[in-house]
């Protein structure tokens, strides 16, 4: 026998040693034929827990479970779906400190940020619950013939796969799964190999909330097994939609694998966000917004400010004020009080950031001012990457200008005119988010409309919210999450035309 199934208790305990099995059809599934893997705390290098490494057998079992559940759940009352989401959110809120601790232990962000993420995650569930109470909204269409009465209705697309990242391991699960469940879909979640325990914890709370068997399944695995699992999930015709958050190359691969079955594909991919500070800006507000947009989660976010573009007339003042705030950042174990920058998620991430920074300095170190309290930009023990400001001024030819840094590195460039700033901002294959700081309303409109991206934050360092649709242009993705558009991603339109 390949795997052993144990029914979950209706009152699961949030004990790390017990959060290790795949959750399929509301049951713990321990994989016996495959070795388990360890979830590692990046701050200490110690194991957080041992996790079942799922393979083909568990994947096919989860698909069958999700398909069976969908046959029943697609016809459920919208009010019952709303109640499930609210009950799930209430349980996560009740256990918010325990869930937040698990986030910090698995991926390293400061506990205060983890706690904020948990609250952010439940806001999606409450939002989707409130939205779905009135049902999926269709429309009566204008008849093309006198005796026709055409109606467009929305129906759930079918079983959904969500592949979620490690950097926001609670919020990315609820933002995807909450919308899918609100639409009437069942869900299979394949979490990052770096944060599997968070997803498994959420699954156990979902069972306690009364989720029917098969509504929310979780398949943890190593990156090697996930490549095989992902291919199966993409190619199986019983899966109707795929929602993925991660790197652009992986998103492209998954999209190709979904092509033969013509699945609905939603992709939230990489970013190279510009943050533009005009001479018309409130500089103190721009500095505060930059600190938020750049250094939250140690810069490990697809919409983090990646290229900071500052008008020449205020460049020196802005960099000076940013440095004053920057040097107060405290790096350390996320479970320690007062820490504002935790480790990067793993050694691979550390090496990538180091390579981007050192590679760019090797191109033109003489024209880049390094502000870090230490001229050795790679100082710090792996995976703790010491935050650094690179004052690049006019040197936007450096490799770092085109790379998604995904670390606590603020690369700052100068520009002369508004037109030049827009051209620099759009000089990337990505188009997720941009930030603008200006007190000139006309300028904010002009620039916002000319930026090639899906989201623009004006005089703010963060705009992601349950009400606001999240998504990008170009190679930053397809589709939207959150808001009412997030639910629409998991529905199909159907025309019903009555002849009188």
TIBA-248343 format. One line per 3 residues: number of its first residue (from 1); their letters; for each residue x, y, z of N, C-alpha, C. Coordinates in steps of 0.1 Angstrom, whole numbers. Each point is the difference from the previous one (the first is absolute). Layout:
NUM> A> X:Y:Z:X:Y:Z:X:Y:Z | ...
END
This chain:
1> XXX> 9:-12:0:-9:12:0:9:12:0 | -3:10:-8:8:12:-2:-1:10:11 | -13:2:4:-1:10:11:-11:-4:10
4> XXX> 1:6:12:-9:-3:11:-8:12:3 | -13:-2:2:-10:11:2:-4:0:15 | 0:12:6:-5:1:13:-10:12:0
7> XXX> -12:-3:5:-11:11:0:5:11:10 | -3:12:-5:4:12:9:-11:2:11 | 5:3:11:-9:4:11:-8:13:-4
10> XXX> -11:1:6:-8:13:-3:6:11:8 | 9:-2:9:7:10:8:15:-2:-1 | 6:3:-12:15:-3:-1:8:9:9
13> XXX> 11:-5:5:9:8:9:11:6:-9 | 3:12:3:11:7:-8:13:-4:7 | 4:-12:-1:13:-5:5:9:-3:-12
16> XXX> 12:5:0:8:-2:-12:2:-14:-4 | 3:-9:10:2:-14:-3:-12:-7:-7 | -12:6:2:-12:-6:-5:-3:5:-14
19> XXX> 6:11:-4:-3:6:-13:11:-4:-10 | -2:-13:-5:11:-5:-9:-6:-8:-12 | -13:-3:0:-5:-9:-10:-8:8:-11
22> XXX> 0:-5:-12:-9:6:-10:-14:-1:5 | -8:9:-4:-15:0:3:-8:-2:-13 | -6:-11:-1:-8:-4:-11:-13:-5:4
25> XXX> -11:6:-5:-13:-5:4:-3:1:15 | 6:10:6:-2:3:15:7:-11:8 | 10:-6:-6:8:-10:8:15:2:-1
28> XXX> 7:-4:11:14:0:-1:5:-11:-9 | 9:2:-9:5:-10:-9:15:0:2 | 5:-11:7:15:-2:2:6:-8:-12
31> XXX> 9:6:-6:6:-7:-12:11:-10:5 | -1:-12:-3:9:-10:5:11:-4:-9 | -3:1:-13:10:-4:-10:10:11:-3
34> XXX> -2:12:4:9:11:-3:6:5:13 | 12:5:0:6:5:12:-6:14:3 | -2:3:12:-5:13:4:11:11:-2
37> XXX> -4:12:1:10:11:-1:-2:9:12 | 10:9:3:0:8:11:-3:15:-4 | -9:6:8:-2:14:-2:10:7:10
40> XXX> 9:9:-6:11:5:7:-2:15:4 | 3:3:12:0:14:5:12:7:-5 | -1:10:-9:11:6:-6:9:8:10
43> XXX> -6:4:11:7:8:10:9:-9:8 | -3:-12:2:8:-9:9:6:-12:-8 | -6:-3:-11:5:-12:-7:-6:-13:5
46> XXX> -9:1:10:-6:-12:7:-13:-4:-7 | -4:-12:2:-12:-5:-6:-12:5:8 | -10:5:-8:-13:4:7:-9:-12:1
49> XXX> 1:-10:-10:-8:-12:0:3:-8:-12 | -4:-13:1:2:-10:-10:-13:0:-8 | 1:0:-13:-12:1:-9:-1:-11:-10
52> XXX> -11:-6:-2:-2:-10:-10:3:5:-14 | 8:-8:-8:3:5:-13:-9:-7:-11 | -10:7:-4:-10:-6:-9:5:-2:-14
55> XXX> -6:-10:-6:3:-4:-14:-12:-2:-8 | 1:-8:-10:-11:-2:-10:-12:-6:7 | 2:-10:8:-12:-7:6:-8:10:8
58> XXX> 6:8:9:-7:10:8:-7:10:-9 | 7:4:-11:-6:10:-9:-12:-5:-7 | 0:-12:-5:-12:-5:-6:-11:-2:10
61> XXX> 3:-4:12:-10:-1:11:-6:14:3 | 8:10:0:-5:14:3:-9:4:-12 | 4:-3:-12:-9:4:-11:-13:-7:0
64> XXX> 0:-13:3:-13:-7:1:-9:6:11 | 7:3:12:-8:6:11:-6:13:-4 | 8:9:-6:-5:13:-4:-11:-1:-10
67> XXX> 1:-9:-9:-10:-2:-11:-13:-5:6 | 1:-9:9:-12:-5:7:-7:11:8 | 8:8:7:-5:10:8:-7:11:-8
70> XXX> 6:3:-12:-5:11:-8:-14:-4:-6 | -3:-13:-2:-13:-4:-5:-11:4:9 | 3:0:13:-10:4:10:1:14:3
73> XXX> 12:6:2:2:13:5:-4:11:-10 | 1:-3:-13:-4:10:-10:-14:5:1 | -9:-8:5:-14:4:2:-3:5:14
76> XXX> 10:2:8:-3:4:14:-5:15:0 | -7:3:11:-5:13:2:11:10:2 | -1:12:-6:10:10:2:2:3:15
79> XXX> -11:0:7:1:3:14:8:-10:8 | -1:-13:-4:8:-10:6:15:1:-3 | 3:4:-12:14:2:-3:5:12:8
82> XXX> -8:10:2:5:12:8:2:-4:14 | -8:-9:5:1:-4:14:13:-8:2 | 3:-9:-10:12:-8:1:13:10:0
85> XXX> 0:10:-8:11:9:-1:1:8:13 | -11:4:6:0:8:12:5:-9:12 | -5:-12:0:4:-9:11:15:-3:-1
88> XXX> 5:-2:-12:14:-2:-2:8:12:5 | -4:12:-5:7:12:4:0:2:15 | -12:-3:7:-1:2:14:10:-10:8
91> XXX> 2:-12:-5:9:-9:6:14:4:-2 | 4:5:-12:13:5:-2:3:12:9 | -10:9:1:1:11:9:2:-4:15
94> XXX> -8:-10:4:1:-5:13:14:-5:3 | 7:-6:-10:13:-6:2:11:8:-7 | -3:14:-1:9:8:-9:14:0:5
97> XXX> 3:0:13:14:1:5:7:-13:-3 | -7:-12:1:6:-12:-3:3:-2:-15 | -9:4:-8:2:0:-14:12:9:-4
100> XXX> 0:12:6:11:10:-3:13:-5:4 | 1:-7:11:12:-6:5:5:-10:-10 | -9:-8:-5:4:-10:-10:5:6:-13
103> XXX> -6:12:-4:5:7:-12:15:5:3 | 2:6:11:14:5:3:10:-12:1 | -4:-11:6:9:-11:1:3:-6:-13
106> XXX> -9:0:-9:2:-7:-13:7:9:-10 | -3:13:-1:6:9:-10:8:12:5 | -1:3:13:9:9:6:-4:14:2
109> XXX> -12:5:-5:-3:14:2:-3:3:14 | 2:13:5:-2:3:13:-15:-3:5 | -1:-4:12:-13:-5:6:-11:10:-2
112> XXX> 4:13:2:-11:11:-2:-5:0:-14 | 9:-2:-10:-5:-1:-14:-8:-13:-2 | 4:-11:6:-7:-12:-2:-15:2:6
115> XXX> 0:6:11:-14:2:6:-8:9:-9 | 6:10:-6:-7:9:-9:-4:-8:-12 | 8:-9:-5:-4:-8:-11:-12:-9:3
118> XXX> 0:-6:11:-12:-8:4:-13:8:0 | 1:12:6:-12:8:0:-4:4:-15 | 10:3:-8:-2:3:-14:-6:-11:-7
121> XXX> 4:-13:3:-5:-12:-6:-15:-2:3 | -4:2:12:-14:-2:3:-9:11:-6 | 6:12:-3:-8:10:-6:-5:-4:-14
124> XXX> 7:-9:-7:-4:-5:-12:-12:-9:1 | 0:-8:11:-11:-9:2:-13:7:4 | 2:10:8:-12:8:4:-6:8:-12
127> XXX> 10:5:-8:-5:7:-12:-7:-9:-10 | 5:-11:-3:-6:-10:-10:-13:-5:6 | -1:-2:13:-12:-4:6:-11:10:-2
130> XXX> 3:13:3:-9:11:-2:-5:1:-14 | 10:-1:-9:-4:2:-14:-9:-11:-6 | 3:-13:5:-8:-11:-6:-14:-2:6
133> XXX> -3:7:11:-13:-2:6:-11:3:-10 | 2:10:-9:-10:4:-9:1:-8:-13 | 9:-10:0:1:-9:-11:9:5:-12
136> XXX> 3:-9:-9:7:4:-12:-9:8:-9 | 5:12:-4:-9:9:-7:1:-2:-15 | -12:-3:-6:-1:-1:-14:-6:12:-6
139> XXX> -5:0:-12:-7:11:-6:-10:-4:-10 | -11:8:-1:-9:-1:-11:5:8:-12 | 0:-6:-12:5:6:-11:-11:5:-9
142> XXX> 4:10:-9:-10:5:-9:-3:-11:-11 | -12:-3:-2:-4:-10:-10:4:4:-14 | 6:-10:-7:4:2:-14:-12:-3:-9
145> XXX> -10:-7:5:-12:-3:-7:-12:3:9 | -11:4:-6:-11:5:9:-5:-11:9 | 1:-13:-3:-6:-10:8:11:-7:9
148> XXX> 12:6:0:11:-6:8:1:8:14 | 4:-8:10:3:6:13:13:-6:5 | 11:6:-4:14:-5:3:4:4:14
151> XXX> 6:-9:7:6:2:13:14:-6:1 | 9:8:6:14:-5:2:1:-3:15 | 3:-13:3:2:-4:14:15:-4:2
154> XXX> 4:1:13:13:-4:4:-1:-13:8 | 9:-10:-3:0:-13:7:15:-3:4 | 2:-8:10:13:-3:4:7:-8:-11
157> XXX> 13:2:-1:8:-5:-11:3:-15:2 | 1:-5:13:3:-14:2:11:-1:11 | 6:-11:2:11:-2:9:12:9:-4
160> XXX> 6:6:10:11:10:-2:12:-4:7 | 12:2:-7:13:-2:7:6:14:3 | 4:2:12:7:12:4:15:-4:4
163> XXX> 9:6:-6:14:-2:3:5:13:7 | 3:-1:12:3:12:8:14:2:5 | 5:12:1:14:3:3:3:0:15
166> XXX> 13:2:3:4:0:14:0:13:7 | 0:11:-8:2:13:6:-12:6:7 | -12:-4:-4:-12:3:7:-9:-13:1
169> XXX> 5:-9:8:-6:-14:0:-14:-2:5 | -5:10:8:-14:0:4:-9:8:-9 | 4:12:-3:-8:9:-9:-2:-5:-14
172> XXX> 10:-6:-6:-1:-5:-13:-9:-12:-1 | -1:-8:11:-9:-11:0:-15:5:1 | -2:9:9:-14:4:2:-5:9:-11
175> XXX> 9:8:-6:-4:8:-12:-4:-8:-12 | 6:-12:-2:-3:-8:-11:-12:-10:4 | 2:-7:11:-10:-10:4:-13:6:4
178> XXX> 1:12:7:-12:6:4:-9:4:-12 | 6:6:-11:-7:4:-11:-6:-12:-8 | 8:-11:-1:-5:-12:-7:-11:-7:8
181> XXX> 0:0:13:-10:-6:8:-13:8:-1 | 2:13:0:-12:9:-1:-7:-2:-13 | 8:-3:-11:-6:-2:-13:-7:-14:-1
184> XXX> 4:-9:9:-6:-13:0:9:-11:-4 | 13:3:0:10:-10:-5:7:-7:12 | 4:-12:-2:9:-7:9:14:3:-3
187> XXX> 9:-2:10:14:5:-2:10:-11:4 | 11:0:-8:12:-8:4:11:11:1 | 7:0:12:11:10:2:13:-8:0
190> XXX> 9:5:-8:14:-5:0:9:11:6 | 3:0:12:8:11:6:14:-1:-3 | 7:11:3:15:0:-2:6:-10:9
193> XXX> 11:-6:-4:8:-9:8:6:6:12 | 1:14:0:5:7:11:-10:3:11 | -13:0:-3:-10:3:10:-12:-10:-1
196> XXX> 2:-13:0:-11:-9:-1:-8:-1:13 | 6:2:11:-7:-1:13:-11:10:2 | 2:12:-6:-11:10:0:-12:-4:-7
199> XXX> 1:-5:-12:-11:-5:-8:-7:-12:7 | 8:-9:6:-6:-11:7:-8:4:12 | 5:10:7:-7:6:12:-13:6:-5
202> XXX> 0:7:-11:-12:6:-5:-10:-10:-4 | 5:-12:-5:-9:-10:-4:-7:-7:12 | 7:-1:11:-5:-6:12:-11:9:6
205> XXX> 3:13:-1:-10:10:5:-13:0:-9 | 2:-3:-13:-11:-1:-9:-9:-11:3 | 6:-12:4:-8:-11:4:-8:3:13
208> XXX> 7:7:9:-7:4:12:-12:10:-3 | 2:8:-10:-10:9:-4:-12:-6:-7 | 1:-13:-3:-11:-7:-6:0:-2:-15
211> XXX> 12:2:-6:1:-2:-14:-3:-15:-4 | -8:-2:-10:-3:-14:-5:12:-6:-5 | 1:-14:1:12:-7:-5:3:3:-15
214> XXX> 12:3:-2:5:3:-14:-1:14:-4 | -5:9:8:-2:14:-3:14:7:0 | 8:-3:9:14:6:1:10:-10:4
217> XXX> 8:-4:-10:10:-10:1:14:6:-1 | 10:-5:8:13:5:-1:10:-11:-2 | 9:3:-11:10:-10:-4:14:6:2
220> XXX> 6:-2:12:14:4:2:10:-8:-8 | 11:5:-4:10:-8:-7:13:8:-1 | 11:-7:-3:12:7:-4:-1:6:-13
223> XXX> 9:9:-4:0:6:-13:1:-10:-11 | 8:-11:2:1:-10:-10:-13:-7:-3 | -7:-4:11:-13:-6:-2:-11:9:-5
226> XXX> 2:13:4:-10:10:-4:0:1:-16 | 11:-1:-6:1:1:-14:-8:-11:-7 | 0:-12:6:-8:-12:-5:-15:2:4
229> XXX> -3:5:12:-13:2:4:-7:11:-8 | 8:11:-3:-5:11:-8:-4:-4:-14 | 8:-9:-6:-3:-5:-13:-13:-8:0
232> XXX> -2:-8:10:-12:-8:1:-12:9:1 | 1:9:9:-11:9:3:-4:9:-13 | 10:4:-7:-2:8:-12:-6:-8:-11
235> XXX> 4:-12:-1:-5:-8:-12:-12:-8:3 | -4:-2:12:-12:-8:3:-13:8:-4 | -9:-6:-8:-12:7:-5:-10:2:11
238> XXX> 1:-6:11:-9:2:11:2:13:7 | 12:6:-1:3:13:6:-4:10:-11 | -8:10:5:-5:10:-9:8:13:0
241> XXX> 7:3:10:7:13:1:13:-1:8 | 10:8:-3:12:1:7:3:14:4 | 3:2:13:4:13:5:14:-1:6
244> XXX> 9:7:-5:14:-1:4:6:14:3 | 7:0:11:8:12:4:15:-4:1 | 8:6:-7:14:-4:0:8:7:-11
247> XXX> 11:-7:-4:9:6:-10:-6:0:-14 | 4:9:-8:-4:1:-14:3:-13:-8 | 13:-5:1:3:-12:-7:-9:-12:3
250> XXX> -2:-2:13:-9:-11:4:-14:2:-5 | -5:12:1:-13:3:-5:-2:-3:-14 | 10:3:-8:0:-3:-15:-1:-15:-2
253> XXX> 8:-7:8:0:-15:-2:-14:-6:4 | -5:5:11:-14:-6:4:-10:4:-10 | 1:12:-6:-10:4:-10:1:-9:-12
256> XXX> 12:-4:-4:1:-9:-11:-5:-14:3 | 2:-4:12:-5:-14:4:-15:0:1 | -6:12:2:-15:0:1:-7:2:-14
259> XXX> 9:2:-10:-6:4:-13:-8:-11:-6 | 5:-13:1:-7:-11:-7:-14:-2:5 | -2:3:13:-14:-2:5:-7:14:1
262> XXX> 6:10:-6:-6:14:0:-6:4:13 | 8:-1:10:-4:4:14:-1:15:1 | -9:5:9:1:14:4:13:1:8
265> XXX> 8:10:-4:13:2:7:1:14:5 | 3:1:13:2:13:7:14:0:5 | 8:10:-4:14:1:3:4:13:7
268> XXX> 6:-1:12:5:13:6:14:-2:2 | 8:6:-9:14:-3:-2:10:11:5 | 11:1:-6:11:9:5:-3:14:-2
271> XXX> 8:9:6:-2:14:-1:14:7:0 | -1:12:-5:12:9:0:-5:14:3 | -7:2:11:-7:12:3:8:12:1
274> XXX> -4:11:-8:7:13:2:-7:8:11 | 8:7:7:-6:10:10:6:13:-4 | -9:9:-5:4:13:-5:-3:11:10
277> XXX> 11:8:3:-1:11:9:2:13:-8 | -10:8:-2:1:12:-7:4:12:9 | 5:10:-6:4:12:9:-12:6:6
280> XXX> -12:-3:-5:-13:5:5:-4:-8:12 | 7:-10:4:-4:-9:11:2:6:14 | -8:-5:10:3:1:14:11:-10:3
283> XXX> 13:5:1:11:-9:1:-1:-9:12 | -4:5:12:-1:-8:11:-10:-12:-2 | -11:4:-6:-10:-11:-3:6:-10:-10
286> XXX> 7:5:-10:6:-9:-10:10:-9:7 | 8:5:9:10:-9:7:-8:-10:8 | -10:3:8:-8:-9:7:-6:-11:-9
289> XXX> -5:4:-11:-6:-9:-9:10:-9:-7 | 12:5:-2:11:-8:-6:4:-11:10 | 1:4:13:4:-10:10:-10:-11:1
292> XXX> -13:3:-2:-10:-10:0:1:-9:-12 | 0:7:-12:0:-7:-12:12:-9:-3 | 12:4:6:12:-7:-3:4:-10:10
295> XXX> -1:3:13:6:-8:10:-10:-9:8 | -13:2:-2:-9:-10:6:3:-14:-5 | -1:-10:9:3:-14:-3:14:-1:-7
298> XXX> 9:9:5:14:0:-5:1:1:-15 | -10:7:-6:0:2:-14:-4:-12:-8 | -5:-10:6:-4:-13:-6:-15:1:-4
301> XXX> -3:8:-10:-14:1:-5:1:4:-15 | -9:-6:-7:0:3:-15:-4:14:-3 | -7:7:9:-3:14:-2:9:10:8
304> XXX> 11:-5:5:9:8:8:6:11:-10 | 3:11:5:7:11:-8:14:-6:-4 | 2:-1:-12:12:-6:-5:10:10:-6
307> XXX> -6:11:-6:8:11:-6:-5:13:5 | 8:7:8:-5:12:6:6:12:-9 | -9:7:-6:3:10:-10:-3:14:7
310> XXX> 10:8:1:-1:13:8:4:11:-9 | -8:11:-1:4:12:-8:12:6:5 | 9:4:-9:13:5:3:0:11:10
313> XXX> -9:9:0:-1:12:8:-1:-4:15 | -6:-11:3:-2:-4:14:8:-13:3 | 8:-5:-9:7:-13:2:8:-1:13
316> XXX> 9:10:2:9:-1:11:-8:1:13 | -11:8:1:-8:2:12:-7:-13:3 | -6:-6:-11:-8:-13:2:9:-11:5
319> XXX> 12:-2:-6:9:-11:4:4:2:14 | 3:13:4:5:2:14:-11:-3:10 | -12:4:-3:-11:-3:9:-4:-15:1
322> XXX> 1:-6:-12:-2:-15:0:10:-7:8 | 13:4:-1:11:-6:7:-2:1:15 | -6:12:5:-2:2:14:-10:-10:6
325> XXX> -10:-3:-8:-10:-10:4:6:-14:-1 | 7:-2:-11:5:-13:-4:10:-6:11 | 8:8:5:10:-5:10:-6:-4:13
328> XXX> -13:3:2:-7:-4:12:-6:-14:-1 | 1:-6:-12:-5:-13:-1:8:-10:8 | -7:-9:7:7:-10:8:-2:-14:-6
331> XXX> 11:-6:-3:-1:-13:-6:2:-11:10 | -8:-11:-1:2:-11:10:-11:-11:-2 | 0:-8:10:-10:-11:0:-14:7:2
334> XXX> -9:-4:-9:-14:6:0:-7:-2:13 | 3:-9:8:-7:-2:13:6:9:11 | 10:7:-3:6:10:10:-7:13:-1
337> XXX> -3:6:12:-6:13:0:8:11:-7 | -6:9:-7:7:11:-6:6:-2:-13 | 0:-13:-5:6:-3:-12:-9:5:-12
340> XXX> 5:7:-9:-7:5:-12:3:-7:-13 | 12:-7:0:4:-7:-12:5:-14:4 | -7:-10:-5:4:-14:3:9:-5:-11
343> XXX> 3:-13:1:9:-6:-10:-8:-1:-14 | 8:-2:-10:-7:-5:-13:-4:-14:2 | -9:-5:-9:-6:-13:3:9:-12:0
346> XXX> 11:1:-7:10:-11:0:13:5:-7 | 9:-9:0:14:3:-6:-1:3:-15 | -9:-6:-7:-1:2:-14:-4:15:-2
349> XXX> -10:5:8:-4:14:-2:11:9:4 | 8:-3:10:12:8:4:10:1:-11 | 3:-11:-6:10:0:-11:-5:7:-12
352> XXX> -13:0:-3:-6:7:-11:2:15:2 | -4:5:12:1:14:2:15:5:0 | 8:-8:6:15:3:0:5:1:-14
355> XXX> -4:-10:-9:5:0:-13:-5:12:-8 | -13:5:2:-5:11:-7:8:13:4 | 2:2:13:6:12:5:15:0:-4
358> XXX> 7:-11:3:14:-1:-3:3:1:-15 | -9:-6:-8:2:0:-14:-1:14:-6 | -10:8:6:-2:14:-5:12:9:5
361> XXX> 5:-2:12:11:8:5:13:-3:-8 | 1:-13:-5:11:-3:-8:0:7:-13 | -12:4:-5:-1:7:-13:5:14:2
364> XXX> -4:7:11:3:14:1:0:4:15 | 9:-5:8:0:3:14:4:14:3 | 7:7:-9:5:13:3:-11:11:0
367> XXX> -11:-3:-7:-10:10:-1:-13:-4:8 | 2:-10:9:-11:-4:9:4:2:14 | -8:8:8:3:2:14:-7:-11:8
370> XXX> 7:-8:8:-6:-10:8:-2:5:14 | -13:-1:4:-3:5:14:-6:-12:7 | 9:-5:10:-5:-11:7:6:-1:14
373> XXX> 8:10:3:8:0:13:12:-8:-2 | 1:-7:-12:12:-8:-2:2:-1:-15 | 11:2:-6:2:0:-14:0:-14:-6
376> XXX> 1:-10:9:-2:-14:-5:-15:-3:-1 | -6:1:-12:-14:-2:-1:-5:-14:3 | 9:-10:0:-5:-13:2:2:-4:15
379> XXX> 3:10:9:2:-3:14:-13:-6:6 | 2:-9:10:-11:-6:6:1:-15:-3 | -5:-8:10:1:-15:-2:-12:-5:-7
382> XXX> 3:-7:-11:-11:-6:-8:-10:-8:9 | -13:3:-1:-7:8:-10:-4:14:4 | 7:6:10:-2:13:4:7:10:-9
385> XXX> -7:7:-9:6:9:-9:-1:15:6 | 11:6:2:0:13:6:-6:10:-10 | -10:7:5:-7:10:-9:10:10:-5
388> XXX> -2:5:-13:9:9:-6:-7:9:-9 | 5:12:-1:-4:10:-10:11:2:-10 | -4:-1:-13:9:2:-11:-4:13:-7
391> XXX> 8:10:2:-3:13:-6:6:0:-14 | -8:-4:-10:5:-2:-14:0:12:-8 | -7:10:4:-2:13:-7:-4:-3:-15
394> XXX> 8:4:-10:-4:-1:-14:4:-14:-6 | 5:-9:8:5:-12:-5:-11:-11:-1 | -10:2:-8:-11:-9:-2:4:-11:-10
397> XXX> 12:-1:-4:5:-10:-9:4:-13:8 | 1:1:13:4:-11:8:-9:-12:-1 | 5:-12:1:-9:-12:0:-11:1:10
400> XXX> 2:5:12:-10:0:10:-13:8:-4 | 2:9:-9:-12:8:-5:-11:-9:-6 | 5:-11:-6:-10:-9:-7:-3:-13:8
403> XXX> 6:-2:12:-2:-12:7:-10:2:12 | -8:-10:2:-8:0:12:8:-3:12 | 3:9:9:10:-2:11:-5:-10:10
406> XXX> -12:2:5:-6:-9:10:9:-1:13 | 4:12:4:8:1:13:1:14:4 | 6:3:12:0:14:6:10:9:-6
409> XXX> -1:2:-14:10:8:-7:-8:11:-7 | 3:12:4:-6:12:-7:9:6:-10 | -3:-2:-13:8:6:-10:-7:13:-5
412> XXX> 7:11:1:-6:13:-3:7:6:-12 | -8:5:-9:4:6:-12:-5:15:-1 | 6:8:-9:-5:14:-1:-6:2:-14
415> XXX> -8:10:-2:-6:3:-13:-2:16:0 | -1:5:-12:-2:14:-2:-15:4:-1 | -7:-6:-10:-14:4:-3:-10:-11:2
418> XXX> -12:4:1:-11:-10:2:0:-10:-12 | 2:4:-12:0:-9:-11:11:-10:1 | 12:4:5:11:-9:2:-3:-10:11
421> XXX> -7:4:11:-4:-9:11:-9:-11:-5 | -10:4:-8:-10:-10:-5:7:-10:-10 | 9:6:-8:8:-9:-9:8:-10:8
424> XXX> 7:5:10:8:-9:8:-8:-10:7 | -12:4:6:-9:-9:7:-5:-11:-9 | -3:3:-12:-6:-10:-10:11:-9:-6
427> XXX> 13:3:2:11:-7:-6:2:-13:7 | -10:-9:-1:1:-13:7:-10:-9:-7 | 2:-13:1:-10:-10:-6:-11:-2:11
430> XXX> 2:5:12:-10:-2:10:-10:12:1 | -11:-2:6:-10:10:1:-10:-2:11 | 5:-3:12:-9:-3:11:-5:13:7
433> XXX> 9:7:7:-4:12:8:10:11:-2 | -4:12:2:8:12:0:-4:9:12 | 9:8:4:-3:9:11:4:14:-5
436> XXX> -8:10:3:2:14:-3:-1:9:12 | 9:9:2:-1:10:10:0:14:-6 | -11:7:1:-1:14:-5:-12:6:7
439> XXX> 1:13:2:-12:8:5:-8:6:-12 | 5:-2:-12:-6:6:-12:-11:-10:-5 | -12:2:2:-11:-9:-4:0:-3:-15
442> XXX> 2:10:-8:0:-2:-15:12:-9:-4 | 11:2:7:12:-8:-3:-3:-15:4 | -6:-2:11:-3:-14:5:-9:-7:-10
445> XXX> -10:7:-6:-9:-6:-10:8:-3:-13 | 8:10:-4:7:-2:-13:9:-12:1 | 8:0:11:10:-11:1:-7:-14:2
448> XXX> -10:0:9:-7:-13:2:-5:-6:-13 | -6:9:-8:-6:-5:-12:11:-5:-10 | 12:5:1:10:-3:-10:9:-11:5
451> XXX> -1:-5:12:8:-11:6:-6:-13:-5 | 9:-9:-5:-5:-13:-5:0:-10:11 | -10:1:9:-1:-10:11:-14:-1:4
454> XXX> -3:-10:8:-14:-3:5:-4:8:12 | 9:5:8:-3:8:12:9:12:2 | -6:11:4:8:12:3:-3:5:14
457> XXX> 10:1:8:-2:6:13:4:15:0 | -9:9:3:3:14:0:2:5:14 | 12:5:4:2:5:13:-2:-11:11
460> XXX> 1:-13:-3:-2:-10:9:11:-11:-2 | 4:-6:11:10:-11:-1:-6:-14:-1 | -13:-1:2:-7:-13:-1:-15:3:-3
463> XXX> -5:-8:-10:-14:2:-3:-7:-13:-1 | 6:-12:3:-6:-13:-1:-11:-1:11 | -12:-3:-4:-11:-1:9:-10:-10:-6
466> XXX> -9:-5:9:-10:-10:-5:-9:6:-10 | -2:13:0:-10:7:-9:7:3:-14 | 13:1:0:7:4:-12:5:-11:-8
469> XXX> -3:0:-13:5:-11:-9:15:0:-1 | 6:-11:0:15:-1:0:4:-8:-12 | 9:6:-8:5:-8:-12:8:9:-9
472> XXX> 6:-5:-10:10:7:-8:-2:-1:-15 | 8:8:-7:0:0:-15:13:-7:-4 | 1:-2:-13:12:-5:-7:4:-14:7
475> XXX> 13:-1:3:4:-13:6:-2:-2:15 | -8:9:5:-3:0:15:-13:-8:2 | -7:-5:-10:-11:-9:2:-12:2:-8
478> XXX> -10:-8:3:-13:0:-6:-11:-1:11 | -10:9:-1:-11:-1:9:2:9:12 | -10:-1:9:0:8:12:-4:-8:12
481> XXX> 5:4:12:-4:-6:12:-6:11:9 | -8:-5:10:-6:10:9:-11:8:-7 | -8:8:8:-11:7:-6:-10:-10:-6
484> XXX> -10:5:-7:-10:-8:-6:6:-8:-12 | 11:6:-6:6:-6:-11:7:-13:4 | 4:-1:12:6:-12:5:-9:-12:0
487> XXX> -13:2:3:-10:-11:-1:-2:-3:-15 | -1:10:-8:-3:-2:-15:10:-9:-6 | 13:0:5:10:-9:-6:-4:-15:1
490> XXX> -9:-3:9:-3:-14:2:-15:-3:-5 | -4:8:-9:-14:-2:-5:1:-1:-15 | -11:-6:-6:-2:0:-14:-13:7:-4
493> XXX> 0:7:-11:-12:6:-4:-8:-10:-9 | -14:1:2:-8:-9:-8:-12:8:-5 | -2:0:-13:-12:6:-6:-12:-9:0
496> XXX> -11:4:5:-12:-8:-1:-10:9:-7 | -5:-4:-12:-9:9:-8:-13:-7:-1 | -11:6:6:-13:-5:-1:-8:5:-12
499> XX> -6:-9:-7:-9:4:-11:-14:0:5 | -7:11:-2:-14:1:5:-10:-5:-10
END
